[in-house]
Every structure is written in structure tokens, then in C-alpha cells.
């Protein structure tokens, strides 16, 4: 099961992935901003009697980490992020102040993840791929058995991740798409950090930012 929540004024996609056979689950990019959004996420997990094992972060931009402290506390789980993104994660309180976003609760990252890691919950396996560009430590999570990618802010339907923030690199972003995303089969579904899902094949054919790659 893949459940998508659109949270915060920045319309970020938070994902709950659950193994149907066991009820074990992971939360990816908890962007729940205010208390009502946090309660919405928690209620879904409680109502479905899910056993959350990890909170996984594709990257550390503020809209993807608003709810880290909440889910760690509620479910007693560890948070995982690539080490290269700690410079961004540590700056989130300053960014929230700059943008007038109140109420952010800082929290720690418990473990660093890296390319090649696998996260297992029940019978489900997610493979970690390293896809820098939009952020220096950006990763994505691939489920080869079910043929999908939780892609963060790398590739969107008809677009790509922004590279005008600090620590972004446009050449790295395009290289990540070319060498990591576009080497996956065309039918793999991409669940992005914003907007609707797409497929690898559709973006190869029609995405104006990467079509010529």
C-alpha cells in the first residue's frame, strides 16, 4: 500500500508505505506542518494498525522534514538521512524563521543512509539510490518488486527539481536523472515530492527538461 498526503503550504507529498502481509510500514518525508496535519497522519496509521519501522528522508529541505520530531516521538522510530544533507537539515530552523513558518520542532537524525542500503519492512524491500543535484545528499527509494520509485524532488511530471537553492547543482541533477532514474524500466512509477505520479517512460518521451538527454 502507498498512501499519499499533501501537507503544508508548500504542498509536499508525504508517503506511508505499508507491507500488506504484515502491516509493517515506513514514513517517507513527513512534511506534516501543523497539528491537524500531524494528527491526520497519525490517525491513518493508528486506524490501519500499522507498525511503523522507520522515517526515511529523501533530502532535508524544510518542507520534507516538518514532521520528523512528531513521528519519531509518536512511533518511537529512528530518522535516516544522507550525511551530505546535514548542512541543509541543520539550517532548517533558520530557513523557517526567514520564510515566516512558525512552530517547527527540531529533532535529531539518528542514522546516516547511503547508496546501496536496503530498508526492509515486512516482505517489502526498498533500495537506496544516490541522486544528488536538488540537494547534495538527495536519495531515492526504489521498490523493484512493485516497480516504483519514491523520488523526492528529482523528477516530476514534465519538470525537474529546482537547482536555485544553496548547495544545488543542475549538472548533478541531470546526471542523476540520466544515470539512476532513466536506467530503470519505462513502466516504473515515480512518486515525486510534489504533484502527481508519473512514469520513467513518460518522462523520457515528453519531459522538456530531459527529453534530449
Secondary structure, DSSP 8 states (H G I E B T S, - for coil): -EEEEEETTTTEEEEEEE-TTT-EEEEES----SHHHHHHHHHHHHHTT-EEEEEE-S---GGGTTTHHHHHHHHT-EEEEEGGGHHHHTTHHHHHHHHT----------EEE-TT-EEEETTEEEEEEE--SSSTT-EEEEETTTTEEEEETSEETTEE----STT--HHHHHHHIIIIITTS-TT-EEEESSS--EEHHHHHHH-TTTTT-
